[in-house]
Amino acid sequence: MEEKSKIIFGNPVSAKTYRKAVRGKKKYQRKYGDDSNADYPVKLVKNAVLNAPLGVEDIRVAEGRGELPFDREKGVIVGNIRMGFGHYRISIAMASAAHAMGYTPYWMDLNSFAETTCTKVIGAQNDLYSLGSRLSQKSRVFNKVVWEPTNYEGFRQISYNAADQKNAELMAPVFRNIPKDIPVIGTHVWPAQAAIHAGMKYVVNAIPDNWPMALHFAEGALHLVQTRQSYMGYRILNGMQKKKVLKPMPADSLQYVGHYIDHELVANLEKDTAARLARKENGAPMRFLLTIGGAGAQRELFAAVIRHLLPAIRTKKAALYINVGDYKQVWEELCREIPLLSSMSKTHFGSWEDTNAFCQKAIDGDVRGIHAFWHENIFEAVYCTNLLMRSADVLLTKPSELAFYPVPKLFLKRIGGHEKWGAIHSAEYGDGTLECQDVPHTLQMVDLFLSEDTLLREMCEAILINHSIGLYNGAYKAVELAMGMKK
């Protein structure tokens, strides 16, 4: 296994940093075991939710050998983890683009192989990240002293990448029985790092967000970014070792591709944008989509927005979609906090057929009132928002992966300093607001959308302009580059 924790793109890390990375790996080995010599069986299973629309097949490790063979010519692996919803959503975009281009997308979630050291290590870090996200919303001191600096500067340093590369060595065994010539698109750095350590020949590392951090390096892979600002930051390893100018990334290791967006949203962009403008012109209820992230944070902000919108919903000036993902307790807490919410809402809970039917009908039909969505299945919980976006007028979201989607966006307060650059990018390209730092500014923006047509119209116009220059074609380009590496 190639050593990747001592030198990062030609930049040596200190001996102290390297020793710390080695100690971190040994700590995980003691706690979760060492399966580096394990020979895990692999099988393919049709994804229960995404196979029908997107042709997705799941890669199952340590669950026995399957009868479905890998397609060595048309197959492409989408490597991911569940850490929040963002990496799953980017993976869905990649799978959607691959399917539309005639390829077979294989879903490989490194956080789903229960018996493996890989999943145990990722699960432990995921639990810490989710806890930090929730605490950051409840404690200003924790957010200011711990969470913001960690997400903004801590993950930015190459010392952090050195530690991650060591930990990723523990994730490589899950790739042992997967054909090495199938391209891999990692939508989180750990699957990309693990694939490189495992000897996969063609690896693409699709970097999220718009704040360059060494956290996202998987040297040996082709790194993709969604923005030109991010490209420049990564190319020179900007600020990734304090008070030092670092050697740049090689030009052939990094490429700008645009936003990672589902084929269904890109293909219907012009139609859906025209429908938004028509609804505004005709005085139809403005459809707001509130979507909670995979960390389950921001419930208090949700409650303030819902309470503020209730009068407009009663008078049919607004309609509201609420997707609480797989966090049913969030919905229950909202209903306790807002007694009228339960009686005013139509719930779409647990039935994917009902949710899918509503989403398809809403594209061309009328929508009134409040519609709430909850699904225990993680794929349904995430994909629900993707389906609702087509018929929504305004998406209310923190500026993470959803900041790049081609729908008018009202940005809620971020969770982690790195996310603020998503809102900045969106505002500059005209398809989203500035980040609203507190509840009063969030509600002010809601009222602007309701009371005038300027914001919605200008965002819709910007989306059409962005579409004309290929801004939303990043997923297609990622798949094209991954498959092109075989030639």
Secondary structure as UniProt FT lines:
FT   STRAND          7..8
FT   TURN            9..10
FT   STRAND          11..12
FT   HELIX           15..32
FT   TURN            36..37
FT   STRAND          42..46
FT   TURN            48..50
FT   HELIX           51..54
FT   STRAND          57..61
FT   TURN            72..74
FT   STRAND          75..80
FT   HELIX           86..100
FT   TURN            101..102
FT   STRAND          104..109
FT   TURN            110..111
FT   TURN            114..115
FT   HELIX           117..138
FT   HELIX           140..142
FT   HELIX           143..147
FT   HELIX           148..149
FT   HELIX           150..154
FT   TURN            155..156
FT   HELIX           158..168
FT   HELIX           169..175
FT   TURN            176..177
FT   TURN            180..181
FT   STRAND          184..186
FT   HELIX           189..197
FT   TURN            198..199
FT   STRAND          203..206
FT   HELIX           214..216
FT   TURN            219..220
FT   STRAND          222..225
FT   HELIX           228..235
FT   TURN            236..239
FT   TURN            242..243
FT   HELIX           251..253
FT   STRAND          254..256
FT   HELIX           263..267
FT   HELIX           269..281
FT   TURN            282..283
FT   STRAND          286..291
FT   TURN            294..295
FT   HELIX           299..314
FT   TURN            315..316
FT   STRAND          318..323
FT   TURN            325..326
FT   HELIX           328..337
FT   HELIX           339..344
FT   STRAND          345..349
FT   HELIX           352..364
FT   STRAND          370..374
FT   HELIX           378..389
FT   TURN            390..391
FT   STRAND          394..397
FT   HELIX           401..404
FT   STRAND          409..411
FT   HELIX           417..419
FT   HELIX           420..429
FT   STRAND          432..435
FT   HELIX           439..451
FT   HELIX           454..468
FT   TURN            469..472
FT   HELIX           474..484
FT   TURN            485..486
//
